[in-house]
Amino acid sequence: MSKDAETARLITTPNIAAPDGFYAELIESQSQLSDEQANRMNARLVLLLANHIGHRGILSEAIQLARGKPDQK
């Protein structure tokens, strides 16, 4: 494992170009969906993005933060 991979951390500062546009696109993508369909879409989106990230340490850190738990490292 490379040194960069060993020290990689989740980016928690704003890092999305045009964040308001992204948020609007995300909300609009679910506007015609039922709650169940929106939940399934969100699950698929999470899995697609997790696959893109690919780093287990970063993914674990994101899970902990999303659950409201402090970093467990």
N, C-alpha and C positions, 0 to 999 in steps of 0.2 A: 504494500500500500504506500502511495506517495505521501510525502510530508503534508502537501496541501490537502489530501483526502483525510488525513488523520486530524487536521485542525479545522476542517470546514465547519462553519456554524450557520445556523439559520439566519437569514437576513430579516430583521424585524423593523427596520426603518423603511420609510416610503421608497419604493423601487419600481413602481409601475408607471410607464409613460401614459399620460392622459388618464389618470385614475378615475376621474368622474365619468369619462366615456366608457371605460371598462365596466364600472359599476352599473351604468345605464344598460349596457349590452347584456350583462349578467341578469339583471332584473327583467329586461324585456324577453330574454330567452325562456323565461318561465311564466310569462304573463298569461299564456293560454293553456297552461298545464294544471292538472289537479295537484293537490298536495302530494299525493303518492307519486305521480309522475315527476314532480319537481324534486322530491327526495331521491328518486332513482337517478335523475339527471345529475344532481349534486354528487351522488356516490360515484357515478361514472367519471365526472369531472375530477374528483379527488384522485381516483385511481389513475387516470391519464396523467395528471400533473405529478403524482408520486412516481410514476414510471419515468417521467421526463427528468425529475430530480435524481432519482436513482441511488442516492446516498442514504443508507439506513440510519446513520447517526442524525442526520438532518431531519429525516422523516420522523424519527422517534422524538426529537426535540419539538417538532411541530405538533405532534399528537399531544405531548404534555402541555404545551402552551395553549392549545385549543381546548383542552379539558380544564384549564385554569390551575394546573399544578405547577409548582416551581420546578426549575431545571433540576433533574435528579443526578447530574454528573458530579 
